[in-house]
Amino acid sequence: MLVSWNVQGLNKAGKHKEISSHLLSLRANINIMLETRVKKEKAKVIRGKLNLPGCYIDNYNHHPNGRIWLNWNDANIHVTEIISTDQMVHCEVKDMQGNLSFCLTAVYAQNKLEHRRKLWHDIEQIQHQGPWCIVGDFNNVPRTKDIIGGNQVTEAEYKDLQDMMIRVGLFEVESKGDYYTWFNKHSVDPIYSRINRMVCNVDWFQTPGYHFTCFTPKCF
């Protein structure tokens, strides 16, 4: 199982046990924690309090807040970082028996459209051959039906993401839970959008035995 979560509250001492309990209850082999907002000098201490088994990869070398933490159970799988940026961590995943091998890209896209275009370009440059999935917060919708409320989405806002997925050959995986993954929490003029997703290439869907689900739990 693979879990992707825009986790909030990691800087609050009272939230560590709650967050840890939730992640441990899912028993995922890979936990992707996004929007961590934890400074590098505090990361080791907070990870210790989460008490999650295994190892971590992050992107502190490209962003002072890390933004992406990838934790995995090293008793079951091995993860090797290939490349990272301020918006993604791209790695190879293998199981200990040699039966499982795929590439995983964890993404947390920035707010500005021009910055997200850089992420789409970086993903396109990977062009991985073999099973590949991209998981996380794209901060972008690829179609108008993925947002309700707010200003009407224009083609310019989603065309770059849509075009990149077509060129690379990426298709969305159905996820469990609410269809819309983000809510502005406003009682007046509420906005709901589906910006968290899991997309995969054809090789992923054609390979038997790949049974991963992308979760986007509600924040505490």
N, C-alpha and C positions, 0 to 999 in steps of 0.2 A: 504493500500500500504506500501511496505517496500523498502527503498532505501539504497544501499551500495555504498560508494564512497571513493576512495583514494583521499582525499581532500588535496590540497596543497595551501599554502599561508596563513594559519591561523595566522602565526606570522607577517604578513604584514598588517598594519593598512588599507591600501587602498583596500584590498581584502575582508574585513569582510562583507561589504554591498553587494558585488557581490555574495559571497558564500551564504549569508543569503537569498538574493532574489531568487536565484536558488532553494534552498531547500524549501523555503516557497511556491514557485510556484508549486512544485510537490505535496504538501499537503499530505505528507506521515504520517502515524501514527507512524512509526519507521524510524529514520535516523541513519544509521551506518556510522560513519566517521572514516576512517583508515589513518594511516601514518600521524597523526596530527602534530608530532614533536613539541608539545607544552609542556613546563615544567609545573609541577604541580602547582607552585606558580602563574602562569599566566593563568591557565585554567578558573578560575571563571570570570575574567575580559573579556576574549575573548568570553566566552559563553554568557555573558551579551550583548556583541556587536552583536553577531549573532541573538539575539532576537528571538530564537526559543521557542515555547511554550512547557511546560512540564518539564520533569526531565531528569537527566543524570545518567548513570553508566559508569565507566571507569576501566582501569586496572593499574592505577598508583602504586598500592601496589606491582606490579610485574615488572614494567618497568618505569624508570624515565621520559620517554617521553610519557607515557600513551599509545600511539600506537592505542588504540581502544576507541572511544567514542560512546556510544549508547544513543540516545535521543529519547524520546517518548512523545506523546500527552496524558497526564494523564487525559484529559477530556473524552477520549474514551477507553483507555486501562490501565491496571496495569501490571507493569513489576517487577519481583522479581529476583534478582541475586541469582544464586545457587552456582556457582564456577567460578573462573577466574584464568588465568595464564598470562605469558608474551605474549602469542600468541592467547588467546581466552577469551571471556566472554560468559558464558553459563547461560541462564536465562529462567524463565517461563513467558509466556504472557497470560493474560486473559482480556476479555472485561468486561465492567461494568455490563452488563446484564447477564453474566454467560453463554453466548452462544458460546464463543470462548475460546479455551484453547489449547496451544501448547508450545513446548520448542524451543528456538532459541539460536543458538550458532554463535556469531560473531567472525570471525577469521582474523588474520593478521599474516601470517606465516613468519618466519625468513628466511634469505638468505641461511644459511648453511643447507646442507642435514641432518646432524645429529641432528640439532635443530628441523627441520620439523618432523623427525621421532618421537621425543618426543611429538609433537602436535598430530600426528596420533594416538599415544599410548593413550594420554589423551582423545581424542574423543572416542576411542574404549572402554575406561573404563566407559564412561557415560552410554552407552547401554540403552537409554531412551525407555520406553514403552509408546506408544501414538504418536500423530503427532509431528514431529521434523524436523526442517530445519537448515542447516548450511550455512552461507552466508559470503562472504568476499573475501579476497585476499589470495589464497592458495600458491602463489609464487611457484607453481609447476603445471605441466601439467600431466594429467593421461593417455595421449596417444600422439603419435608422431605428429598427424595431428594438434594438438593445438599450434604448433609453426612453424614459417617460418623464415628462416635465422639463422645465427649464427652456432655454433657447433651442430652437429647431437645429438639429445637427445638419451641417452642410456637407456636400460631397468632398470638399477639400479637407475636412476633418478626418474622414475615414478612408479616403482613396489610397493613400500611401500604404497603410496597413493592409488593406484589401489586395492591392497590387503585389505587395511583397509575398503574401500568402499564396497567391496564384503562381508567381514566378518560382518560388521555392517548392511549391507543392505541399502545402500544409492545410490540414482539415481539422475542424474543431471536434473534440471528444465531448460527448454528453456527460454532464456532471450531475451529482446528486444535490438535493437541497433547493433553496429558492433560486429561481431563474435569475433574478436581479441580485447582484453581489454587493452593490454599494447604495447607500441611502444618505441623503444630506441631513437627515434627522430634523427636518423642518415640518412643523404642523401646517404651516401656510406655504404654498408653492413647493411641495415636496418634489424631489428628483430621485428617480430610481434608475440605475444603469447596470449593465453587465460588462464590467471591465476586467474581471478576473476570469481566466479561461485556461484551458489546456488544448494545445493544437499539436498535431503529429503529422509525420510524413507517411507516405503510402507503405513504406517498409514496416513501420510500426504496426499498422493495421493488418498486414499480411503475415506477420510472425505469430505463430501460436504460442500461447502461454504468457502473454503480456496482459496482466489483469490489474491495472492500476486505476484508481479513481482520484480525481482532483477534488478536494474539499475546500470550501471557503467558509469556515464557521463564522458565526456572528462574534463580534468583539465583545469582551466582557465589559 
